[in-house]
Amino acid sequence: MKPGRRPTLRTIAEMTGFAITTISRALNNAPELSEETRTRVQKVAAEVGYVPDRTALRLKTGRTHVISLILDPHDEILGFGQSMVSGLTEALRGTSYHLVITPMFTNGAPIDPIRYLLRNKAADGVIFSRTQPDDDRVKLLMEEDFPFVSHGRTAFPSPHPYVDYDNYAFAHHAVMRLKAKGCRKVTIILPPMRFSFGHHLKDGFMAAIRETGLTFEILEGATLDNTADDIRLAAMRRAAEPDSPDGFICTGDAAALSVMAGLTDAGRKIGEDVHVVVKQTSGIFSQVRPRVDAIFEDTALAGQQMGELLLRRIQGEPAENLQILHEPELWY
C-alpha cells in the first residue's frame, strides 16, 4: 500500500489473497466463514488501519453499522459498564461495526431509548441489561424483528438472544458457604423485585434455606439500587439489634462495601462473629481487608459474548442458538 493512501477492502484482498466479498463478510463476522479466515482478515485490517466508509456502507446496504449499548445508571457501579464496553469493543474489533453508548436517564422509561433507536433507525442492533420477566423492550424488539441481545433473561415463551449470569446458583452457593462457616441466621440484599435477576437470586436463596434449615431474613430498609449510605445504615441498624444475622449475602460490589462498613460501625467483627459472601464484578475484593468470600461475575466476557451473539443475530441466525448462561466462578 502506498504511503498516505487510505486502506480499502481491495487493499486487504491484495494482502490476503481473498476475494473482496470474502473480506467484507469476514469483517462482518459472517458465521459461514471459518474462524481462521475471519481472524486473518480482521488482523490484517487492524494492522493497516482499515476504517470503513460508513456513509457509503449505509447507502449501499441500508445498514448503519452501529451497535448501541444502552447503559442503565446502575450499570456504572464499580466499573460494570466499563468492563461491559471493554468486552463489546473486543467483539467488534476488526469488523465494520462501531459501538455507540445510549444512556438511559434515571427518570426515564426503560423503553424510551429503544423507541428512539427504532424510530430513527440509529443502529443495526442493540444491547441492554436489567431485564424484567415481562420486559416491554424485549416484546417490542421481537415484534419489530429488530436484532438485540439482553444481559438477562425474561419469562417470554418465545426464545430471544441473551447472555446471563446464574444468579440462582450464586445465591445457593452463598448460603451453603455461610452454613459451612457456622452461620445460623443469614440475610441477603436483593435488587428490586421487578427485575428478573431479583427473582433468580431470591429463588436460589430460598432453595438453599430449605435444604439447610437455616434461619433467614431478607434485609429490610435497602435494596441493591439504594444509595451506599442507605445500605450501610440498614446493615448497621440490623447488626446492632438482638438476634441479628451472622451471615450476609451481598449481590453487588458497592453494596458489599456498604454492608461491611455498616457491620464495622455496629461493632461486629467480619470474619469472626459475622461472615460475608459477595458477588463481585470488579475484582476489588482481592484488595479489601478483612478478606471476605467472593464469587465472580465476568462482565467483560459477557460483553464480548453479547457482541458476538448480536453480530450473528444481525446475520440472521435463529434466536434459540444465541443464549448463554454463565455459571458462578468460586474464588474462595
C-alpha positions as YAML, in Angstrom:
chain: A
units: angstrom
residues:
- id: 1
  name: MET
  ca: [0.00, 0.00, 0.00]
- id: 2
  name: LYS
  ca: [1.35, 3.42, -0.95]
- id: 3
  name: PRO
  ca: [2.08, 5.83, 1.92]
- id: 4
  name: GLY
  ca: [-0.81, 8.20, 2.57]
- id: 5
  name: ARG
  ca: [-3.39, 6.07, 0.78]
- id: 6
  name: ARG
  ca: [-6.47, 5.14, 2.73]
- id: 7
  name: PRO
  ca: [-6.71, 1.33, 3.05]
- id: 8
  name: THR
  ca: [-9.74, -0.22, 1.37]
- id: 9
  name: LEU
  ca: [-11.30, -3.67, 1.08]
- id: 10
  name: ARG
  ca: [-9.21, -4.13, -2.08]
- id: 11
  name: THR
  ca: [-6.05, -3.37, -0.06]
- id: 12
  name: ILE
  ca: [-6.87, -6.20, 2.37]
- id: 13
  name: ALA
  ca: [-7.84, -8.50, -0.50]
- id: 14
  name: GLU
  ca: [-4.48, -7.96, -2.20]
- id: 15
  name: MET
  ca: [-2.62, -8.62, 1.06]
- id: 16
  name: THR
  ca: [-4.53, -11.80, 1.95]
- id: 17
  name: GLY
  ca: [-5.40, -13.27, -1.43]
- id: 18
  name: PHE
  ca: [-9.09, -13.43, -0.59]
- id: 19
  name: ALA
  ca: [-11.88, -12.03, -2.75]
- id: 20
  name: ILE
  ca: [-13.32, -8.64, -1.79]
- id: 21
  name: THR
  ca: [-16.67, -10.26, -0.97]
- id: 22
  name: THR
  ca: [-14.89, -12.64, 1.42]
- id: 23
  name: ILE
  ca: [-13.11, -9.71, 3.06]
- id: 24
  name: SER
  ca: [-16.42, -7.91, 3.56]
- id: 25
  name: ARG
  ca: [-18.06, -10.99, 5.07]
- id: 26
  name: ALA
  ca: [-15.09, -11.69, 7.32]
- id: 27
  name: LEU
  ca: [-15.15, -8.13, 8.67]
- id: 28
  name: ASN
  ca: [-18.82, -8.67, 9.49]
- id: 29
  name: ASN
  ca: [-18.05, -11.95, 11.31]
- id: 30
  name: ALA
  ca: [-20.09, -14.00, 8.86]
- id: 31
  name: PRO
  ca: [-20.61, -17.37, 10.60]
- id: 32
  name: GLU
  ca: [-20.29, -19.38, 7.36]
- id: 33
  name: LEU
  ca: [-16.61, -18.42, 7.12]
- id: 34
  name: SER
  ca: [-14.00, -20.32, 9.11]
- id: 35
  name: GLU
  ca: [-12.66, -18.75, 12.27]
- id: 36
  name: GLU
  ca: [-9.18, -18.87, 10.72]
- id: 37
  name: THR
  ca: [-10.32, -16.77, 7.74]
- id: 38
  name: ARG
  ca: [-12.15, -14.24, 9.90]
- id: 39
  name: THR
  ca: [-9.20, -13.91, 12.26]
- id: 40
  name: ARG
  ca: [-6.68, -13.46, 9.45]
- id: 41
  name: VAL
  ca: [-8.73, -10.82, 7.65]
- id: 42
  name: GLN
  ca: [-9.51, -8.90, 10.84]
- id: 43
  name: LYS
  ca: [-5.85, -8.99, 11.89]
- id: 44
  name: VAL
  ca: [-4.69, -7.54, 8.56]
- id: 45
  name: ALA
  ca: [-7.46, -4.91, 8.67]
- id: 46
  name: ALA
  ca: [-6.30, -3.82, 12.12]
- id: 47
  name: GLU
  ca: [-2.64, -3.74, 11.04]
- id: 48
  name: VAL
  ca: [-3.27, -1.47, 8.05]
- id: 49
  name: GLY
  ca: [-5.74, 0.71, 9.95]
- id: 50
  name: TYR
  ca: [-8.72, -0.06, 7.78]
- id: 51
  name: VAL
  ca: [-11.79, 2.05, 8.65]
- id: 52
  name: PRO
  ca: [-14.98, 1.51, 6.61]
- id: 53
  name: ASP
  ca: [-16.63, 4.42, 4.86]
- id: 54
  name: ARG
  ca: [-19.83, 4.37, 6.90]
- id: 55
  name: THR
  ca: [-21.74, 6.75, 4.67]
- id: 56
  name: ALA
  ca: [-21.05, 4.59, 1.64]
- id: 57
  name: LEU
  ca: [-21.89, 1.45, 3.58]
- id: 58
  name: ARG
  ca: [-25.26, 2.81, 4.66]
- id: 59
  name: LEU
  ca: [-26.14, 3.89, 1.12]
- id: 60
  name: LYS
  ca: [-25.11, 0.51, -0.25]
- id: 61
  name: THR
  ca: [-26.50, -1.84, 2.40]
- id: 62
  name: GLY
  ca: [-29.13, 0.20, 4.24]
- id: 63
  name: ARG
  ca: [-27.29, -0.54, 7.47]
- id: 64
  name: THR
  ca: [-25.81, 1.92, 9.93]
- id: 65
  name: HIS
  ca: [-23.04, -0.45, 11.07]
- id: 66
  name: VAL
  ca: [-23.70, 0.85, 14.56]
- id: 67
  name: ILE
  ca: [-24.27, -1.26, 17.67]
- id: 68
  name: SER
  ca: [-25.98, 0.59, 20.51]
- id: 69
  name: LEU
  ca: [-25.34, -0.28, 24.15]
- id: 70
  name: ILE
  ca: [-27.99, 1.15, 26.45]
- id: 71
  name: LEU
  ca: [-26.46, 1.83, 29.84]
- id: 72
  name: ASP
  ca: [-28.68, 1.94, 32.90]
- id: 73
  name: PRO
  ca: [-27.46, 4.40, 35.56]
- id: 74
  name: HIS
  ca: [-26.80, 1.48, 37.93]
- id: 75
  name: ASP
  ca: [-24.63, -0.26, 35.33]
- id: 76
  name: GLU
  ca: [-21.75, 2.09, 36.15]
- id: 77
  name: ILE
  ca: [-21.37, 0.85, 39.73]
- id: 78
  name: LEU
  ca: [-17.71, -0.12, 40.24]
- id: 79
  name: GLY
  ca: [-16.94, -0.33, 36.55]
- id: 80
  name: PHE
  ca: [-19.76, -2.63, 35.43]
- id: 81
  name: GLY
  ca: [-20.41, -0.52, 32.34]
- id: 82
  name: GLN
  ca: [-16.70, -0.06, 31.66]
- id: 83
  name: SER
  ca: [-15.99, -3.78, 31.66]
- id: 84
  name: MET
  ca: [-19.06, -4.42, 29.51]
- id: 85
  name: VAL
  ca: [-17.84, -1.85, 26.98]
- id: 86
  name: SER
  ca: [-14.38, -3.40, 27.02]
- id: 87
  name: GLY
  ca: [-15.81, -6.79, 26.11]
- id: 88
  name: LEU
  ca: [-18.08, -5.40, 23.40]
- id: 89
  name: THR
  ca: [-15.20, -3.46, 21.87]
- id: 90
  name: GLU
  ca: [-13.19, -6.67, 21.66]
- id: 91
  name: ALA
  ca: [-16.07, -8.44, 19.90]
- id: 92
  name: LEU
  ca: [-16.37, -5.65, 17.31]
- id: 93
  name: ARG
  ca: [-12.64, -5.29, 16.73]
- id: 94
  name: GLY
  ca: [-11.82, -5.68, 13.04]
- id: 95
  name: THR
  ca: [-15.46, -5.60, 11.94]
- id: 96
  name: SER
  ca: [-17.30, -2.80, 10.15]
- id: 97
  name: TYR
  ca: [-19.34, -2.10, 13.28]
- id: 98
  name: HIS
  ca: [-18.68, 0.50, 15.92]
- id: 99
  name: LEU
  ca: [-20.19, 0.94, 19.36]
- id: 100
  name: VAL
  ca: [-22.35, 3.85, 20.46]
- id: 101
  name: ILE
  ca: [-23.37, 4.31, 24.11]
- id: 102
  name: THR
  ca: [-27.00, 5.32, 24.58]
- id: 103
  name: PRO
  ca: [-27.72, 6.44, 28.16]
- id: 104
  name: MET
  ca: [-30.95, 5.66, 29.95]
- id: 105
  name: PHE
  ca: [-31.72, 8.51, 32.31]
- id: 106
  name: THR
  ca: [-32.83, 7.83, 35.88]
- id: 107
  name: ASN
  ca: [-36.25, 9.47, 35.44]
- id: 108
  name: GLY
  ca: [-36.89, 7.98, 32.00]
- id: 109
  name: ALA
  ca: [-38.77, 4.84, 31.00]
- id: 110
  name: PRO
  ca: [-36.52, 1.91, 30.01]
- id: 111
  name: ILE
  ca: [-38.31, 1.58, 26.68]
- id: 112
  name: ASP
  ca: [-37.65, 5.19, 25.61]
- id: 113
  name: PRO
  ca: [-34.13, 4.58, 24.20]
- id: 114
  name: ILE
  ca: [-35.44, 1.55, 22.28]
- id: 115
  name: ARG
  ca: [-38.20, 3.58, 20.69]
- id: 116
  name: TYR
  ca: [-35.67, 6.27, 19.77]
- id: 117
  name: LEU
  ca: [-33.39, 3.76, 18.05]
- id: 118
  name: LEU
  ca: [-36.26, 2.17, 16.13]
- id: 119
  name: ARG
  ca: [-37.82, 5.48, 15.13]
- id: 120
  name: ASN
  ca: [-34.56, 6.98, 13.89]
- id: 121
  name: LYS
  ca: [-33.03, 3.77, 12.53]
- id: 122
  name: ALA
  ca: [-29.97, 4.75, 14.56]
- id: 123
  name: ALA
  ca: [-28.43, 1.29, 14.89]
- id: 124
  name: ASP
  ca: [-28.44, -2.19, 13.40]
- id: 125
  name: GLY
  ca: [-28.66, -3.87, 16.79]
- id: 126
  name: VAL
  ca: [-28.98, -3.06, 20.46]
- id: 127
  name: ILE
  ca: [-27.75, -4.45, 23.78]
- id: 128
  name: PHE
  ca: [-29.28, -3.70, 27.16]
- id: 129
  name: SER
  ca: [-29.37, -5.05, 30.72]
- id: 130
  name: ARG
  ca: [-31.55, -5.39, 33.85]
- id: 131
  name: THR
  ca: [-34.36, -7.29, 32.16]
- id: 132
  name: GLN
  ca: [-37.79, -7.81, 33.67]
- id: 133
  name: PRO
  ca: [-39.85, -11.02, 33.41]
- id: 134
  name: ASP
  ca: [-42.37, -9.26, 31.13]
- id: 135
  name: ASP
  ca: [-39.95, -6.82, 29.55]
- id: 136
  name: ASP
  ca: [-41.54, -4.21, 27.26]
- id: 137
  name: ARG
  ca: [-38.24, -3.71, 25.43]
- id: 138
  name: VAL
  ca: [-37.89, -7.38, 24.56]
- id: 139
  name: LYS
  ca: [-41.54, -7.57, 23.50]
- id: 140
  name: LEU
  ca: [-41.26, -4.55, 21.19]
- id: 141
  name: LEU
  ca: [-37.96, -5.65, 19.64]
- id: 142
  name: MET
  ca: [-39.29, -9.14, 18.95]
- id: 143
  name: GLU
  ca: [-42.43, -7.65, 17.37]
- id: 144
  name: GLU
  ca: [-40.27, -5.43, 15.15]
- id: 145
  name: ASP
  ca: [-37.85, -8.28, 14.41]
- id: 146
  name: PHE
  ca: [-35.00, -5.97, 15.36]
- id: 147
  name: PRO
  ca: [-31.68, -7.61, 16.36]
- id: 148
  name: PHE
  ca: [-30.86, -7.41, 20.07]
- id: 149
  name: VAL
  ca: [-29.16, -9.26, 22.90]
- id: 150
  name: SER
  ca: [-30.16, -8.73, 26.51]
- id: 151
  name: HIS
  ca: [-27.96, -9.10, 29.57]
- id: 152
  name: GLY
  ca: [-30.53, -11.10, 31.48]
- id: 153
  name: ARG
  ca: [-33.49, -13.36, 30.79]
- id: 154
  name: THR
  ca: [-37.25, -12.87, 30.67]
- id: 155
  name: ALA
  ca: [-40.33, -15.06, 31.15]
- id: 156
  name: PHE
  ca: [-41.37, -14.89, 27.48]
- id: 157
  name: PRO
  ca: [-42.08, -18.32, 25.95]
- id: 158
  name: SER
  ca: [-40.57, -17.23, 22.63]
- id: 159
  name: PRO
  ca: [-36.76, -17.51, 22.65]
- id: 160
  name: HIS
  ca: [-34.66, -14.38, 22.43]
- id: 161
  name: PRO
  ca: [-30.88, -13.86, 22.46]
- id: 162
  name: TYR
  ca: [-29.33, -13.28, 25.87]
- id: 163
  name: VAL
  ca: [-26.21, -13.63, 27.97]
- id: 164
  name: ASP
  ca: [-26.94, -14.06, 31.66]
- id: 165
  name: TYR
  ca: [-25.29, -14.93, 34.95]
- id: 166
  name: ASP
  ca: [-26.77, -17.77, 37.00]
- id: 167
  name: ASN
  ca: [-27.89, -15.71, 39.98]
- id: 168
  name: TYR
  ca: [-29.90, -18.65, 41.31]
- id: 169
  name: ALA
  ca: [-26.68, -20.68, 41.58]
- id: 170
  name: PHE
  ca: [-24.82, -17.72, 43.13]
- id: 171
  name: ALA
  ca: [-27.37, -17.30, 45.93]
- id: 172
  name: HIS
  ca: [-27.47, -21.04, 46.53]
- id: 173
  name: HIS
  ca: [-23.66, -21.26, 46.73]
- id: 174
  name: ALA
  ca: [-23.55, -18.26, 49.06]
- id: 175
  name: VAL
  ca: [-25.97, -19.80, 51.58]
- id: 176
  name: MET
  ca: [-24.05, -23.07, 51.54]
- id: 177
  name: ARG
  ca: [-20.78, -21.23, 52.10]
- id: 178
  name: LEU
  ca: [-22.18, -19.36, 55.10]
- id: 179
  name: LYS
  ca: [-23.50, -22.61, 56.57]
- id: 180
  name: ALA
  ca: [-20.05, -24.16, 56.15]
- id: 181
  name: LYS
  ca: [-18.65, -21.24, 58.14]
- id: 182
  name: GLY
  ca: [-21.01, -22.00, 61.01]
- id: 183
  name: CYS
  ca: [-23.60, -19.29, 60.40]
- id: 184
  name: ARG
  ca: [-27.02, -19.88, 61.94]
- id: 185
  name: LYS
  ca: [-29.01, -16.98, 60.52]
- id: 186
  name: VAL
  ca: [-28.42, -15.48, 57.08]
- id: 187
  name: THR
  ca: [-29.73, -12.50, 55.18]
- id: 188
  name: ILE
  ca: [-29.47, -11.25, 51.60]
- id: 189
  name: ILE
  ca: [-29.66, -7.84, 49.93]
- id: 190
  name: LEU
  ca: [-31.84, -8.14, 46.86]
- id: 191
  name: PRO
  ca: [-32.38, -5.86, 43.87]
- id: 192
  name: PRO
  ca: [-35.91, -4.51, 43.31]
- id: 193
  name: MET
  ca: [-38.13, -7.46, 42.54]
- id: 194
  name: ARG
  ca: [-39.28, -6.02, 39.20]
- id: 195
  name: PHE
  ca: [-36.04, -7.39, 37.73]
- id: 196
  name: SER
  ca: [-35.62, -10.98, 36.57]
- id: 197
  name: PHE
  ca: [-32.32, -11.43, 38.38]
- id: 198
  name: GLY
  ca: [-34.03, -10.42, 41.63]
- id: 199
  name: HIS
  ca: [-36.37, -13.39, 41.30]
- id: 200
  name: HIS
  ca: [-33.48, -15.70, 40.41]
- id: 201
  name: LEU
  ca: [-31.50, -14.56, 43.46]
- id: 202
  name: LYS
  ca: [-34.44, -14.98, 45.83]
- id: 203
  name: ASP
  ca: [-35.34, -18.40, 44.40]
- id: 204
  name: GLY
  ca: [-31.77, -19.67, 44.79]
- id: 205
  name: PHE
  ca: [-31.55, -18.25, 48.30]
- id: 206
  name: MET
  ca: [-34.81, -19.84, 49.41]
- id: 207
  name: ALA
  ca: [-33.94, -23.21, 47.85]
- id: 208
  name: ALA
  ca: [-30.73, -23.31, 49.88]
- id: 209
  name: ILE
  ca: [-32.58, -22.21, 53.03]
- id: 210
  name: ARG
  ca: [-34.99, -25.12, 52.64]
- id: 211
  name: GLU
  ca: [-32.10, -27.53, 52.13]
- id: 212
  name: THR
  ca: [-30.08, -26.31, 55.10]
- id: 213
  name: GLY
  ca: [-32.83, -25.41, 57.55]
- id: 214
  name: LEU
  ca: [-31.04, -22.15, 58.41]
- id: 215
  name: THR
  ca: [-32.94, -19.24, 59.88]
- id: 216
  name: PHE
  ca: [-33.17, -16.40, 57.37]
- id: 217
  name: GLU
  ca: [-34.47, -12.94, 56.59]
- id: 218
  name: ILE
  ca: [-34.40, -10.50, 53.67]
- id: 219
  name: LEU
  ca: [-32.57, -7.34, 54.72]
- id: 220
  name: GLU
  ca: [-35.12, -4.58, 55.24]
- id: 221
  name: GLY
  ca: [-34.63, -0.90, 54.55]
- id: 222
  name: ALA
  ca: [-32.46, -1.19, 51.44]
- id: 223
  name: THR
  ca: [-32.21, -2.87, 48.06]
- id: 224
  name: LEU
  ca: [-29.31, -3.17, 45.65]
- id: 225
  name: ASP
  ca: [-30.47, 0.07, 43.99]
- id: 226
  name: ASN
  ca: [-30.41, 2.18, 47.14]
- id: 227
  name: THR
  ca: [-27.60, 4.60, 47.88]
- id: 228
  name: ALA
  ca: [-24.44, 3.42, 49.61]
- id: 229
  name: ASP
  ca: [-25.47, 5.26, 52.77]
- id: 230
  name: ASP
  ca: [-28.94, 3.67, 52.75]
- id: 231
  name: ILE
  ca: [-27.39, 0.21, 52.57]
- id: 232
  name: ARG
  ca: [-24.75, 0.97, 55.21]
- id: 233
  name: LEU
  ca: [-27.33, 2.31, 57.64]
- id: 234
  name: ALA
  ca: [-29.69, -0.63, 57.07]
- id: 235
  name: ALA
  ca: [-26.89, -3.11, 57.75]
- id: 236
  name: MET
  ca: [-25.64, -1.16, 60.78]
- id: 237
  name: ARG
  ca: [-29.10, -0.92, 62.36]
- id: 238
  name: ARG
  ca: [-29.82, -4.62, 61.86]
- id: 239
  name: ALA
  ca: [-26.38, -5.72, 63.06]
- id: 240
  name: ALA
  ca: [-26.84, -3.74, 66.29]
- id: 241
  name: GLU
  ca: [-30.18, -5.39, 67.12]
- id: 242
  name: PRO
  ca: [-30.72, -8.59, 69.11]
- id: 243
  name: ASP
  ca: [-30.79, -11.85, 67.14]
- id: 244
  name: SER
  ca: [-29.17, -10.20, 64.12]
- id: 245
  name: PRO
  ca: [-27.90, -12.34, 61.22]
- id: 246
  name: ASP
  ca: [-24.39, -13.73, 61.41]
- id: 247
  name: GLY
  ca: [-24.19, -14.21, 57.64]
- id: 248
  name: PHE
  ca: [-24.71, -11.54, 54.95]
- id: 249
  name: ILE
  ca: [-25.03, -12.17, 51.21]
- id: 250
  name: CYS
  ca: [-24.24, -9.13, 49.07]
- id: 251
  name: THR
  ca: [-25.33, -9.22, 45.44]
- id: 252
  name: GLY
  ca: [-23.06, -6.41, 44.20]
- id: 253
  name: ASP
  ca: [-19.63, -4.92, 44.87]
- id: 254
  name: ALA
  ca: [-20.79, -1.50, 46.02]
- id: 255
  name: ALA
  ca: [-23.50, -2.97, 48.24]
- id: 256
  name: ALA
  ca: [-20.93, -5.26, 49.85]
- id: 257
  name: LEU
  ca: [-18.61, -2.37, 50.71]
- id: 258
  name: SER
  ca: [-21.56, -0.55, 52.28]
- id: 259
  name: VAL
  ca: [-22.60, -3.62, 54.28]
- id: 260
  name: MET
  ca: [-19.06, -4.14, 55.52]
- id: 261
  name: ALA
  ca: [-18.92, -0.51, 56.63]
- id: 262
  name: GLY
  ca: [-22.26, -0.88, 58.42]
- id: 263
  name: LEU
  ca: [-21.20, -4.07, 60.20]
- id: 264
  name: THR
  ca: [-17.97, -2.41, 61.34]
- id: 265
  name: ASP
  ca: [-19.87, 0.67, 62.54]
- id: 266
  name: ALA
  ca: [-22.11, -1.64, 64.58]
- id: 267
  name: GLY
  ca: [-19.08, -3.17, 66.27]
- id: 268
  name: ARG
  ca: [-19.25, -6.53, 64.50]
- id: 269
  name: LYS
  ca: [-16.04, -8.33, 63.54]
- id: 270
  name: ILE
  ca: [-16.14, -9.53, 59.97]
- id: 271
  name: GLY
  ca: [-14.67, -13.00, 59.64]
- id: 272
  name: GLU
  ca: [-15.20, -13.72, 63.35]
- id: 273
  name: ASP
  ca: [-18.72, -13.11, 64.65]
- id: 274
  name: VAL
  ca: [-20.22, -12.29, 61.23]
- id: 275
  name: HIS
  ca: [-19.41, -13.53, 57.73]
- id: 276
  name: VAL
  ca: [-19.96, -12.00, 54.30]
- id: 277
  name: VAL
  ca: [-20.24, -13.54, 50.83]
- id: 278
  name: VAL
  ca: [-20.00, -11.15, 47.86]
- id: 279
  name: LYS
  ca: [-20.87, -11.30, 44.19]
- id: 280
  name: GLN
  ca: [-18.19, -9.19, 42.57]
- id: 281
  name: THR
  ca: [-17.67, -7.93, 39.04]
- id: 282
  name: SER
  ca: [-14.69, -5.65, 39.65]
- id: 283
  name: GLY
  ca: [-12.06, -7.82, 41.35]
- id: 284
  name: ILE
  ca: [-11.76, -5.19, 44.09]
- id: 285
  name: PHE
  ca: [-12.23, -7.66, 46.92]
- id: 286
  name: SER
  ca: [-8.78, -9.13, 46.44]
- id: 287
  name: GLN
  ca: [-7.61, -5.79, 47.89]
- id: 288
  name: VAL
  ca: [-10.20, -5.46, 50.68]
- id: 289
  name: ARG
  ca: [-9.41, -6.28, 54.31]
- id: 290
  name: PRO
  ca: [-10.64, -8.16, 56.19]
- id: 291
  name: ARG
  ca: [-10.96, -10.70, 53.42]
- id: 292
  name: VAL
  ca: [-14.42, -11.94, 52.51]
- id: 293
  name: ASP
  ca: [-15.57, -14.74, 50.26]
- id: 294
  name: ALA
  ca: [-16.16, -13.55, 46.70]
- id: 295
  name: ILE
  ca: [-17.97, -15.21, 43.80]
- id: 296
  name: PHE
  ca: [-17.06, -13.71, 40.44]
- id: 297
  name: GLU
  ca: [-19.24, -12.49, 37.58]
- id: 298
  name: ASP
  ca: [-17.18, -11.81, 34.44]
- id: 299
  name: THR
  ca: [-18.93, -8.84, 32.85]
- id: 300
  name: ALA
  ca: [-16.14, -8.25, 30.33]
- id: 301
  name: LEU
  ca: [-16.65, -11.78, 28.99]
- id: 302
  name: ALA
  ca: [-20.42, -11.19, 28.99]
- id: 303
  name: GLY
  ca: [-19.91, -8.02, 26.95]
- id: 304
  name: GLN
  ca: [-17.74, -9.82, 24.42]
- id: 305
  name: GLN
  ca: [-20.21, -12.67, 24.07]
- id: 306
  name: MET
  ca: [-23.15, -10.30, 23.67]
- id: 307
  name: GLY
  ca: [-21.31, -8.52, 20.88]
- id: 308
  name: GLU
  ca: [-20.57, -11.81, 19.15]
- id: 309
  name: LEU
  ca: [-24.15, -13.06, 19.51]
- id: 310
  name: LEU
  ca: [-25.55, -9.78, 18.21]
- id: 311
  name: LEU
  ca: [-23.40, -9.93, 15.09]
- id: 312
  name: ARG
  ca: [-24.66, -13.46, 14.47]
- id: 313
  name: ARG
  ca: [-28.25, -12.33, 15.02]
- id: 314
  name: ILE
  ca: [-27.80, -9.49, 12.52]
- id: 315
  name: GLN
  ca: [-26.65, -12.14, 10.04]
- id: 316
  name: GLY
  ca: [-29.94, -13.97, 10.58]
- id: 317
  name: GLU
  ca: [-29.01, -16.76, 12.99]
- id: 318
  name: PRO
  ca: [-32.03, -18.05, 14.97]
- id: 319
  name: ALA
  ca: [-32.52, -16.64, 18.47]
- id: 320
  name: GLU
  ca: [-32.64, -20.08, 20.11]
- id: 321
  name: ASN
  ca: [-28.98, -20.60, 19.13]
- id: 322
  name: LEU
  ca: [-27.92, -17.36, 20.81]
- id: 323
  name: GLN
  ca: [-28.31, -17.93, 24.54]
- id: 324
  name: ILE
  ca: [-25.51, -18.20, 27.11]
- id: 325
  name: LEU
  ca: [-25.82, -18.74, 30.87]
- id: 326
  name: HIS
  ca: [-22.66, -18.26, 32.97]
- id: 327
  name: GLU
  ca: [-22.00, -20.44, 35.98]
- id: 328
  name: PRO
  ca: [-20.55, -18.64, 39.05]
- id: 329
  name: GLU
  ca: [-16.77, -18.72, 39.47]
- id: 330
  name: LEU
  ca: [-15.95, -19.55, 43.07]
- id: 331
  name: TRP
  ca: [-12.95, -17.57, 44.32]
- id: 332
  name: TYR
  ca: [-12.94, -18.57, 47.97]
...
